[in-house]
């Protein structure tokens, strides 16, 4: 995910995200750059309305924060 930035994401029509969860629900290292861009509070709520996406979360279901990073990413993308 570090190979794409917010500008590149906005140019896409379709995107599939495969996201693992590490530690206590932490996003993977290769997601942090894009995640920081997505967290900017001043982003317009209509920024990604043309993007069709799917988020697949990977992890161990025995952990309390199972798929936490994927769920957070999905919620944020839906909000934009």
C-alpha positions in Angstrom: 0.0 0.0 0.0 2.9 2.4 0.4 3.2 2.3 -3.4 0.1 4.4 -3.7 -0.8 7.8 -2.4 -4.1 9.6 -2.0 -3.8 11.3 -5.4 -3.3 7.9 -7.1 -6.2 6.4 -5.1 -8.5 9.2 -6.2 -7.7 8.4 -9.9 -8.8 4.8 -9.6 -12.2 3.4 -10.4 -11.7 0.1 -8.6 -9.5 -1.0 -5.8 -9.0 -4.2 -3.8 -7.2 -3.9 -0.4 -5.8 -6.9 1.3 -4.9 -5.9 4.9 -3.3 -7.9 7.7 -3.5 -6.9 11.3 -0.4 -7.0 13.4 0.2 -6.8 17.1 -2.8 -5.4 19.0 -4.8 -4.3 15.9 -2.1 -2.2 14.3 -2.0 -1.7 10.6 0.8 -3.3 8.7 3.9 -1.2 8.1 3.2 -1.0 4.4 -0.2 0.7 5.0 0.9 3.5 7.3 1.8 6.1 4.6 -1.6 5.9 2.9 -3.4 5.6 6.2 -1.9 8.8 7.4 -3.1 10.6 4.2 -6.6 9.1 4.7 -6.8 10.4 8.3 -6.5 14.1 7.4 -9.7 15.6 8.9 -10.1 18.2 6.2 -10.6 15.7 3.3 -13.9 16.2 1.6 -16.6 13.6 2.4 -17.1 13.1 -1.4 -13.4 12.5 -2.2 -13.8 8.8 -3.1 -17.4 8.6 -4.2 -16.4 7.3 -7.6 -14.2 4.6 -6.2 -15.6 1.1 -6.0 -13.6 -1.0 -3.5 -13.3 -4.1 -1.5 -11.3 -4.7 1.7 -10.2 -8.2 2.7 -8.8 -8.5 6.2 -6.3 -11.2 7.3 -5.5 -12.1 10.8 -5.9 -14.5 13.7 -9.5 -14.6 14.9 -8.4 -15.5 18.4 -7.2 -12.0 18.9 -9.5 -9.3 20.4 -8.6 -6.8 17.6 -9.2 -9.3 14.8 -9.2 -7.5 11.4 -9.1 -4.2 13.2 -7.0 -2.5 10.6 -9.2 -3.7 7.7 -12.3 -2.6 9.5 -10.9 0.8 10.2 -9.7 1.2 6.5 -13.2 0.1 5.3 -14.9 2.6 7.5 -12.6 5.4 6.5 -13.0 4.7 2.7 -16.8 4.6 3.1 -16.6 8.0 4.8 -14.8 9.6 1.9 
